[in-house]
Amino acid sequence: MTENPHGGPTEDIYDQVISAPEPVEVDEELAMKFGLLIEDAILRGRPYQDEKCGNCLYYLDTDKDIAYCWHPKLRIPVGFEWWCQWWEEIAD
């Protein structure tokens, strides 16, 4: 314990016990929601042949490894190397 400049003793930061983080209710709800979305979209963390999010029409920023997918059924951040059933070729 050290003396608080405002009066009274305080705990040193090193004396505090930090508990391990645990998921809260909202995390469980989001995990279920996104789990269903992943199943519905057949969203995969790897390309399907030459098709991948990074060369899909709906991948918003092809200069980034993770970018926003604006497909109406997804609208989530996705990885450049990912793939889903709604992949669509970019028109030349």
C-alpha positions as CSV (number, residue, x, y, z in Angstrom):
1,M,0.0,0.0,0.0
2,T,1.1,3.5,-0.7
3,E,-0.2,6.9,0.5
4,N,-2.8,8.4,-1.8
5,P,-2.0,12.1,-2.5
6,H,-5.6,12.9,-1.8
7,G,-5.4,11.2,1.6
8,G,-5.7,7.6,2.7
9,P,-3.9,4.4,1.6
10,T,-4.2,3.0,-2.0
11,E,-3.3,-0.3,-3.5
12,D,-0.2,-0.4,-5.7
13,I,-1.1,-1.4,-9.3
14,Y,1.1,-4.4,-8.8
15,D,-1.0,-5.6,-5.9
16,Q,-4.2,-5.7,-8.0
17,V,-5.4,-9.1,-9.3
18,I,-6.6,-9.0,-12.9
19,S,-9.0,-11.8,-13.7
20,A,-8.9,-13.6,-17.0
21,P,-11.3,-12.2,-19.6
22,E,-14.5,-14.2,-20.3
23,P,-17.2,-13.8,-22.9
24,V,-20.3,-12.0,-21.9
25,E,-23.8,-12.5,-23.2
26,V,-23.4,-10.2,-26.2
27,D,-20.4,-12.2,-27.3
28,E,-22.4,-15.5,-27.2
29,E,-25.2,-13.8,-29.2
30,L,-22.9,-12.5,-31.8
31,A,-21.1,-15.9,-32.0
32,M,-24.4,-17.6,-32.7
33,K,-25.5,-14.9,-35.2
34,F,-22.2,-15.0,-37.2
35,G,-22.0,-18.8,-37.0
36,L,-25.4,-19.0,-38.8
37,L,-24.2,-16.4,-41.3
38,I,-21.0,-18.4,-42.0
39,E,-23.0,-21.5,-42.6
40,D,-25.6,-19.7,-44.8
41,A,-22.9,-18.1,-46.9
42,I,-20.7,-21.1,-47.0
43,L,-18.0,-18.7,-45.9
44,R,-14.5,-20.2,-45.9
45,G,-11.2,-19.0,-44.8
46,R,-9.4,-20.1,-47.9
47,P,-9.9,-19.6,-51.7
48,Y,-12.0,-21.9,-53.9
49,Q,-9.7,-22.5,-56.9
50,D,-9.0,-19.0,-58.3
51,E,-12.0,-17.4,-56.6
52,K,-11.4,-15.5,-53.4
53,C,-12.8,-12.4,-51.7
54,G,-9.8,-10.3,-52.8
55,N,-10.8,-10.7,-56.5
56,C,-14.6,-10.5,-55.9
57,L,-16.8,-7.7,-57.0
58,Y,-18.1,-7.2,-53.5
59,Y,-14.6,-6.8,-51.8
60,L,-14.5,-3.1,-51.1
61,D,-10.7,-2.4,-50.8
62,T,-8.5,-4.8,-52.7
63,D,-5.3,-3.2,-51.3
64,K,-6.1,-4.5,-47.8
65,D,-5.8,-8.0,-46.3
66,I,-9.1,-7.5,-44.5
67,A,-11.8,-5.4,-46.0
68,Y,-15.6,-4.9,-46.0
69,C,-17.8,-7.2,-48.1
70,W,-20.8,-5.2,-49.3
71,H,-22.8,-8.2,-50.6
72,P,-26.4,-7.7,-49.4
73,K,-26.4,-11.1,-47.6
74,L,-23.0,-10.5,-45.8
75,R,-22.0,-6.9,-45.1
76,I,-19.1,-7.9,-42.8
77,P,-15.3,-7.7,-42.8
78,V,-13.7,-10.6,-44.7
79,G,-10.2,-11.7,-45.5
80,F,-8.5,-11.3,-48.9
81,E,-8.0,-15.1,-49.2
82,W,-11.5,-16.0,-48.0
83,W,-14.3,-17.2,-50.3
84,C,-18.1,-17.6,-50.2
85,Q,-20.8,-18.9,-52.4
86,W,-21.8,-15.4,-53.6
87,W,-18.4,-14.7,-55.1
88,E,-18.8,-12.7,-58.3
89,E,-16.2,-11.9,-60.9
90,I,-15.2,-8.2,-61.4
91,A,-16.2,-7.1,-64.8
92,D,-13.4,-5.8,-67.0
